[in-house]
Amino acid sequence: MATVNQILADKGDRVWVVDREATVLDAAKMMNEQKVGALVITDEHHVVLGIFSERDVLRRVVAKGIDPGVVKVGHVMTDEVICTKGKTDLEEARGICMSRRVRHLPVVDDEGKLQGLISIGDLNAWDLSGHKRTIHYLHEYLYGT
């Protein structure tokens, strides 16, 4: 059974983090520049404190008419972060995303230190690549190489 660690091995463990004192505007610019949908907030020991996503921008800033150039990420981030471990199998990770209605899962070690970040898009891409491999093998089996 495939695990979260396998996605991280392919994708890499690079996670974009932002300081809780950064403005929402600066965080949104970083998300756009890096082409990511979420930033993780950690303490000095790399323990996850929160996550700031596109959904947070829309619900907690834009919809409330708050100035993104003034409000700090720490005031509008999601601080009840759903995390997973590297050894979690992908079906369980998908289930977490679906049941908790989250699109990003920070990956942490046993001490809660950030190890990586996966998204529902990463899970879908993994499944798609697996289906493509299966189709390829079936094609070779049926029609030869």
N, CA, C and O of each residue as an XYZ file, in Angstrom:
580
protein
N       0.848     -1.182      0.000
C       0.000      0.000      0.000
C       0.895      1.247      0.000
O       1.832      1.342      0.792
N       0.607      2.178     -0.869
C       1.405      3.406     -0.982
C       1.162      4.311      0.232
O       0.079      4.322      0.818
N       2.200      5.062      0.584
C       2.116      5.947      1.747
C       2.422      7.388      1.361
O       2.903      7.672      0.264
N       2.132      8.280      2.285
C       2.414      9.699      2.111
C       3.905      9.917      1.827
O       4.264     10.783      1.029
N       4.761      9.144      2.470
C       6.209      9.277      2.225
C       6.574      9.067      0.766
O       7.519      9.681      0.272
N       5.841      8.208      0.069
C       6.128      7.971     -1.343
C       5.803      9.199     -2.187
O       6.520      9.506     -3.139
N       4.736      9.896     -1.847
C       4.428     11.145     -2.552
C       5.528     12.165     -2.278
O       5.998     12.839     -3.194
N       5.939     12.277     -1.012
C       6.990     13.235     -0.666
C       8.306     12.891     -1.353
O       9.061     13.788     -1.729
N       8.584     11.607     -1.520
C       9.816     11.206     -2.202
C       9.803     11.678     -3.654
O      10.834     12.093     -4.182
N       8.649     11.614     -4.293
C       8.518     12.076     -5.684
C       8.464     13.598     -5.761
O       9.142     14.215     -6.584
N       7.662     14.183     -4.908
C       7.381     15.616     -4.947
C       8.494     16.446     -4.318
O       8.785     17.554     -4.768
N       9.100     15.908     -3.293
C      10.077     16.646     -2.501
C       9.424     17.152     -1.225
O       8.200     17.177     -1.098
N      10.255     17.546     -0.302
C       9.731     17.962      0.997
C       9.699     19.481      1.175
O       9.532     19.971      2.292
N       9.856     20.222      0.085
C       9.840     21.687      0.152
C       8.442     22.158      0.543
O       7.456     21.820     -0.113
N       8.370     22.938      1.615
C       7.115     23.515      2.074
C       7.323     25.013      2.227
O       8.304     25.448      2.831
N       6.416     25.793      1.690
C       6.489     27.242      1.827
C       5.859     27.622      3.151
O       4.709     27.285      3.432
N       6.628     28.327      3.957
C       6.152     28.762      5.272
C       6.103     30.285      5.306
O       6.792     30.967      4.547
N       5.276     30.793      6.199
C       5.140     32.233      6.378
C       5.094     32.517      7.875
O       4.590     31.711      8.657
N       5.614     33.648      8.253
C       5.578     34.079      9.647
C       4.176     34.554      9.991
O       3.511     35.183      9.168
N       3.732     34.262     11.180
C       2.386     34.682     11.599
C       2.243     36.196     11.642
O       1.122     36.705     11.648
N       3.364     36.931     11.672
C       3.310     38.394     11.684
C       3.309     39.009     10.289
O       3.190     40.227     10.155
N       3.439     38.193      9.254
C       3.371     38.698      7.876
C       1.942     39.159      7.595
O       0.988     38.649      8.182
N       1.807     40.129      6.692
C       0.460     40.548      6.312
C      -0.140     39.521      5.354
O       0.571     38.772      4.685
N      -1.448     39.512      5.311
C      -2.155     38.632      4.378
C      -1.758     38.974      2.944
O      -1.624     38.078      2.110
N      -1.571     40.243      2.654
C      -1.166     40.656      1.313
C       0.183     40.037      0.945
O       0.342     39.511     -0.156
N       1.145     40.096      1.851
C       2.454     39.486      1.586
C       2.344     37.973      1.414
O       3.001     37.390      0.552
N       1.512     37.346      2.237
C       1.322     35.895      2.130
C       0.667     35.537      0.797
O       1.067     34.570      0.147
N      -0.336     36.314      0.389
C      -1.012     36.048     -0.885
C      -0.048     36.223     -2.054
O      -0.090     35.458     -3.017
N       0.819     37.227     -1.970
C       1.822     37.422     -3.023
C       2.769     36.223     -3.087
O       3.118     35.760     -4.173
N       3.180     35.727     -1.928
C       4.066     34.564     -1.885
C       3.367     33.345     -2.499
O       3.975     32.605     -3.273
N       2.099     33.138     -2.158
C       1.359     32.006     -2.706
C       1.277     32.108     -4.234
O       1.428     31.106     -4.933
N       1.039     33.306     -4.742
C       0.978     33.502     -6.191
C       2.333     33.264     -6.846
O       2.420     32.587     -7.870
N       3.392     33.820     -6.255
C       4.730     33.658     -6.825
C       5.171     32.205     -6.850
O       5.796     31.755     -7.811
N       4.847     31.480     -5.805
C       5.287     30.086     -5.702
C       4.284     29.096     -6.294
O       4.544     27.896     -6.376
N       3.132     29.630     -6.704
C       2.077     28.794     -7.297
C       1.630     27.684     -6.349
O       1.543     26.516     -6.727
N       1.347     28.082     -5.104
C       0.856     27.146     -4.093
C      -0.458     27.661     -3.524
O      -0.743     28.857     -3.569
N      -1.247     26.748     -2.992
C      -2.541     27.119     -2.447
C      -2.558     27.288     -0.949
O      -3.586     27.648     -0.376
N      -1.419     27.030     -0.296
C      -1.377     27.152      1.162
C       0.054     27.359      1.637
O       1.018     26.907      1.019
N       0.148     28.052      2.747
C       1.421     28.265      3.435
C       1.276     27.722      4.852
O       0.197     27.788      5.441
N       2.352     27.191      5.390
C       2.323     26.646      6.742
C       3.014     27.632      7.682
O       4.004     28.271      7.326
N       2.469     27.737      8.882
C       3.052     28.585      9.914
C       3.631     27.644     10.976
O       2.929     26.783     11.506
N       4.916     27.821     11.276
C       5.576     26.982     12.282
C       6.238     27.856     13.336
O       6.420     29.058     13.145
N       6.594     27.227     14.455
C       7.381     27.937     15.456
C       8.870     27.748     15.140
O       9.226     27.186     14.104
N       9.720     28.215     16.029
C      11.163     28.132     15.789
C      11.701     26.701     15.775
O      12.822     26.458     15.328
N      10.894     25.756     16.269
C      11.304     24.346     16.279
C      10.660     23.563     15.132
O      10.741     22.335     15.097
N      10.022     24.267     14.199
C       9.363     23.680     13.033
C       8.101     22.891     13.376
O       7.662     22.035     12.607
N       7.520     23.193     14.549
C       6.246     22.588     14.934
C       5.127     23.394     14.273
O       5.136     24.625     14.311
N       4.177     22.706     13.678
C       3.089     23.360     12.952
C       2.167     24.097     13.928
O       1.641     23.516     14.877
N       1.989     25.403     13.661
C       1.083     26.239     14.452
C      -0.210     26.540     13.710
O      -1.259     26.735     14.324
N      -0.125     26.577     12.386
C      -1.296     26.916     11.593
C      -1.033     26.711     10.123
O       0.074     26.380      9.698
N      -2.092     26.921      9.357
C      -1.991     26.869      7.907
C      -2.813     28.026      7.365
O      -3.865     28.363      7.909
N      -2.329     28.626      6.298
C      -3.004     29.753      5.674
C      -3.233     29.404      4.220
O      -2.281     29.206      3.464
N      -4.495     29.327      3.827
C      -4.840     28.860      2.489
C      -5.659     29.898      1.731
O      -6.082     30.915      2.280
N      -5.865     29.605      0.459
C      -6.712     30.452     -0.371
C      -8.100     30.582      0.248
O      -8.718     31.645      0.183
N      -8.577     29.519      0.835
C      -9.887     29.534      1.482
C      -9.903     30.528      2.650
O     -10.905     31.210      2.866
N      -8.805     30.612      3.398
C      -8.722     31.579      4.499
C      -8.787     33.013      3.969
O      -9.437     33.874      4.564
N      -8.111     33.260      2.854
C      -8.139     34.592      2.251
C      -9.578     34.963      1.914
O     -10.032     36.061      2.240
N     -10.288     34.061      1.269
C     -11.651     34.361      0.840
C     -12.616     34.505      2.010
O     -13.358     35.484      2.086
N     -12.609     33.550      2.910
C     -13.591     33.544      4.005
C     -13.287     34.537      5.119
O     -14.194     35.182      5.643
N     -12.037     34.658      5.474
C     -11.704     35.435      6.673
C     -11.190     36.838      6.394
O     -11.046     37.644      7.313
N     -10.911     37.133      5.123
C     -10.391     38.456      4.784
C     -11.323     39.152      3.785
O     -11.967     40.148      4.115
N     -11.384     38.624      2.583
C     -12.159     39.263      1.516
C     -13.638     39.365      1.880
O     -14.220     40.446      1.794
N     -14.251     38.253      2.285
C     -15.680     38.250      2.579
C     -16.044     39.161      3.745
O     -17.186     39.610      3.850
N     -15.089     39.432      4.614
C     -15.350     40.307      5.763
C     -14.883     41.739      5.532
O     -14.997     42.585      6.419
N     -14.359     42.009      4.345
C     -13.943     43.361      4.014
C     -12.737     43.854      4.801
O     -12.596     45.054      5.040
N     -11.872     42.937      5.202
C     -10.676     43.296      5.980
C      -9.550     43.654      5.018
O      -9.395     43.012      3.979
N      -8.779     44.656      5.350
C      -7.663     45.099      4.509
C      -6.519     44.084      4.591
O      -5.910     43.935      5.650
N      -6.216     43.382      3.487
C      -5.155     42.373      3.504
C      -3.766     42.964      3.713
O      -2.837     42.242      4.076
N      -3.615     44.263      3.489
C      -2.325     44.908      3.704
C      -2.064     45.232      5.159
O      -0.962     45.639      5.527
N      -3.092     45.050      5.994
C      -2.967     45.388      7.418
C      -3.064     44.161      8.315
O      -2.283     44.004      9.253
N      -4.024     43.295      8.022
C      -4.257     42.149      8.902
C      -3.102     41.146      8.794
O      -2.566     40.902      7.713
N      -2.744     40.583      9.928
C      -1.645     39.614     10.012
C      -2.152     38.192      9.783
O      -3.275     37.853     10.157
N      -1.329     37.385      9.179
C      -1.657     35.984      8.914
C      -2.083     35.283     10.193
O      -3.034     34.500     10.183
N      -1.397     35.551     11.287
C      -1.709     34.897     12.557
C      -3.119     35.149     13.056
O      -3.629     34.373     13.864
N      -3.762     36.213     12.596
C      -5.124     36.533     13.021
C      -6.181     35.822     12.184
O      -7.330     35.703     12.611
N      -5.811     35.355     11.012
C      -6.805     34.747     10.115
C      -6.435     33.341      9.658
O      -7.178     32.736      8.886
N      -5.313     32.811     10.113
C      -4.908     31.458      9.711
C      -5.821     30.431     10.373
O      -6.510     30.724     11.350
N      -5.810     29.241      9.826
C      -6.495     28.118     10.460
C      -5.527     27.551     11.488
O      -4.450     27.065     11.143
N      -5.923     27.620     12.758
C      -4.993     27.160     13.799
C      -5.302     25.753     14.303
O      -4.525     25.191     15.073
N      -6.409     25.188     13.885
C      -6.695     23.790     14.196
C      -6.351     22.972     12.957
O      -7.219     22.620     12.159
N      -5.074     22.683     12.820
C      -4.560     22.069     11.605
C      -4.656     20.551     11.682
O      -4.247     19.925     12.660
N      -5.207     19.989     10.627
C      -5.248     18.538     10.492
C      -3.929     18.131      9.833
O      -3.617     18.575      8.728
N      -3.158     17.283     10.518
C      -1.865     16.837      9.995
C      -1.898     15.333      9.800
O      -2.810     14.652     10.270
N      -0.901     14.826      9.106
C      -0.755     13.394      8.922
C       0.709     13.022      9.105
O       1.574     13.893      9.196
N       0.974     11.748      9.157
C       2.332     11.236      9.284
C       2.766     10.647      7.949
O       1.931     10.315      7.108
N       4.060     10.520      7.763
C       4.593      9.984      6.521
C       4.190      8.549      6.255
O       4.067      8.148      5.098
N       3.983      7.771      7.297
C       3.642      6.365      7.119
C       2.150      6.132      6.849
O       1.726      4.994      6.650
N       1.363      7.202      6.843
C      -0.073      7.081      6.571
C      -0.290      6.604      5.141
O       0.324      7.120      4.207
N      -1.174      5.610      4.972
C      -1.428      5.155      3.595
C      -2.300      6.187      2.882
O      -3.025      6.960      3.507
N      -2.203      6.172      1.562
C      -2.830      7.219      0.758
C      -4.346      7.203      0.827
O      -4.973      8.260      0.744
N      -4.942      6.054      0.973
C      -6.403      6.005      1.106
C      -6.850      6.663      2.403
O      -7.873      7.347      2.434
N      -6.093      6.463      3.468
C      -6.414      7.116      4.734
C      -6.245      8.626      4.609
O      -7.078      9.386      5.104
N      -5.174      9.065      3.952
C      -4.954     10.497      3.746
C      -6.094     11.097      2.931
O      -6.584     12.180      3.249
N      -6.517     10.400      1.885
C      -7.645     10.866      1.066
C      -8.909     10.955      1.925
O      -9.675     11.913      1.817
N      -9.116      9.969      2.762
C     -10.281      9.965      3.655
C     -10.273     11.144      4.611
O     -11.318     11.732      4.891
N      -9.095     11.487      5.111
C      -8.968     12.649      5.995
C      -9.369     13.911      5.242
O     -10.138     14.727      5.751
N      -8.849     14.067      4.040
C      -9.187     15.250      3.230
C     -10.687     15.335      2.987
O     -11.282     16.405      3.112
N     -11.287     14.219      2.644
C     -12.714     14.220      2.328
C     -13.564     14.457      3.568
O     -14.474     15.286      3.541
N     -13.287     13.753      4.638
C     -14.139     13.860      5.829
C     -13.957     15.189      6.554
O     -14.908     15.719      7.129
N     -12.750     15.726      6.531
C     -12.488     16.994      7.225
C     -12.598     18.209      6.305
O     -12.471     19.351      6.746
N     -12.839     17.940      4.997
C     -13.016     18.981      3.994
C     -11.815     19.932      3.944
O     -11.954     21.154      3.990
N     -10.626     19.315      3.849
C      -9.386     20.082      3.716
C      -8.697     19.675      2.424
O      -8.865     18.552      1.950
N      -7.918     20.596      1.854
C      -7.212     20.311      0.603
C      -5.723     20.145      0.816
O      -5.021     19.683     -0.084
N      -5.222     20.513      1.991
C      -3.784     20.433      2.269
C      -3.570     19.740      3.607
O      -4.252     20.023      4.591
N      -2.604     18.823      3.618
C      -2.254     18.096      4.836
C      -0.766     18.243      5.119
O       0.064     17.674      4.410
N      -0.426     19.007      6.155
C       0.981     19.009      6.567
C       1.370     17.609      7.050
O       0.579     16.916      7.691
N       2.582     17.217      6.735
C       3.113     15.926      7.165
C       4.096     16.211      8.288
O       5.038     16.985      8.120
N       3.869     15.578      9.437
C       4.689     15.837     10.616
C       5.283     14.542     11.147
O       4.790     13.448     10.871
N       6.362     14.698     11.923
C       6.943     13.537     12.592
C       6.248     13.343     13.940
O       5.251     14.005     14.231
N       6.772     12.442     14.753
C       6.131     12.137     16.043
C       6.157     13.306     17.026
O       5.360     13.339     17.964
N       7.058     14.261     16.823
C       7.127     15.441     17.694
C       6.317     16.608     17.138
O       6.316     17.695     17.716
N       5.634     16.390     16.029
C       4.837     17.452     15.421
C       5.634     18.399     14.540
O       5.134     19.453     14.148
N       6.877     18.029     14.224
C       7.717     18.880     13.375
C       7.378     18.645     11.907
O       7.186     17.510     11.471
N       7.311     19.733     11.164
C       6.938     19.708      9.761
C       7.942     18.919      8.928
O       9.145     19.169      8.995
N       7.444     17.966      8.141
C       8.270     17.142      7.266
C       7.959     17.369      5.791
O       8.787     17.087      4.926
N       6.775     17.875      5.510
C       6.353     18.085      4.132
C       4.902     18.505      4.100
O       4.291     18.743      5.142
N       4.352     18.598      2.904
C       2.958     18.995      2.725
C       2.425     18.285      1.492
O       3.050     18.314      0.432
N       1.278     17.653      1.632
C       0.623     17.058      0.471
C      -0.738     17.712      0.295
O      -1.309     18.268      1.233
N      -1.237     17.632     -0.919
C      -2.548     18.200     -1.210
C      -3.428     17.129     -1.845
O      -2.954     16.062     -2.234
N      -4.699     17.433     -1.939
C      -5.611     16.511     -2.609
C      -5.179     16.349     -4.062
O      -5.365     15.285     -4.653
N      -4.603     17.403     -4.638
C      -4.078     17.312     -6.007
C      -2.935     16.312     -6.110
O      -2.837     15.577     -7.092
N      -2.071     16.282     -5.099
C      -0.981     15.297     -5.084
C      -1.536     13.873     -5.020
O      -1.040     12.976     -5.702
N      -2.566     13.676     -4.197
C      -3.185     12.355     -4.081
C      -3.821     11.945     -5.405
O      -3.684     10.797     -5.830
N      -4.508     12.867     -6.052
C      -5.132     12.570     -7.344
C      -4.085     12.268     -8.413
O      -4.257     11.345     -9.209
N      -3.000     13.044     -8.432
C      -1.931     12.819     -9.411
C      -1.300     11.443     -9.202
O      -0.992     10.746    -10.170
N      -1.107     11.053     -7.946
C      -0.537      9.735     -7.658
C      -1.446      8.638     -8.206
O      -0.978      7.692     -8.840
N      -2.743      8.772     -7.957
C      -3.695      7.780     -8.457
C      -3.679      7.727     -9.979
O      -3.695      6.646    -10.566
N      -3.649      8.887    -10.612
C      -3.649      8.941    -12.071
C      -2.417      8.260    -12.651
O      -2.512      7.513    -13.624
N      -1.259      8.522    -12.047
C      -0.041      7.884    -12.563
C      -0.113      6.369    -12.383
O       0.382      5.621    -13.226
N      -0.720      5.917    -11.301
C      -0.896      4.483    -11.087
C      -1.817      3.867    -12.122
O      -1.564      2.766    -12.610
N      -2.889      4.580    -12.460
C      -3.816      4.084    -13.488
C      -3.130      4.038    -14.851
O      -3.337      3.100    -15.620
N      -2.317      5.044    -15.149
C      -1.602      5.057    -16.435
C      -0.646      3.870    -16.529
O      -0.537      3.237    -17.579
N       0.052      3.568    -15.415
C       0.958      2.413    -15.420
C       0.178      1.119    -15.656
O       0.608      0.263    -16.429
N      -0.956      0.981    -14.997
C      -1.784     -0.218    -15.153
C      -2.247     -0.370    -16.596
O      -2.182     -1.464    -17.156
N      -2.711      0.714    -17.198
C      -3.157      0.681    -18.594
C      -2.007      0.275    -19.504
O      -2.182     -0.535    -20.415
N      -0.831      0.841    -19.255
C       0.346      0.502    -20.066
C       0.656     -0.995    -19.979
O       0.872     -1.651    -20.998
N       0.676     -1.530    -18.747
C       0.986     -2.953    -18.577
C      -0.084     -3.835    -19.212
O       0.235     -4.857    -19.820
N      -1.334     -3.453    -19.077
C      -2.408     -4.228    -19.691
C      -2.304     -4.190    -21.220
O      -2.524     -5.197    -21.894
N      -1.970     -3.034    -21.745
C      -1.798     -2.896    -23.201
C      -0.669     -3.804    -23.682
O      -0.811     -4.490    -24.694
N       0.458     -3.808    -22.955
C       1.581     -4.669    -23.331
C       1.183     -6.144    -23.235
O       1.564     -6.954    -24.080
N       0.427     -6.479    -22.216
C       0.000     -7.861    -22.040
C      -0.901     -8.302    -23.181
O      -0.750     -9.406    -23.704
N      -1.839     -7.443    -23.568
C      -2.799     -7.798    -24.621
C      -2.200     -7.760    -26.022
O      -2.488     -8.620    -26.853
N      -1.369     -6.761    -26.273
C      -0.912     -6.533    -27.641
C       0.600     -6.729    -27.834
O       1.102     -6.596    -28.950
N       1.300     -7.035    -26.790
C       2.747     -7.195    -26.875
C       3.458     -5.850    -26.881
O       2.826     -4.797    -26.952
N       4.773     -5.903    -26.805
C       5.538     -4.652    -26.770
C       5.919     -4.164    -28.144
O       6.564     -3.124    -28.273
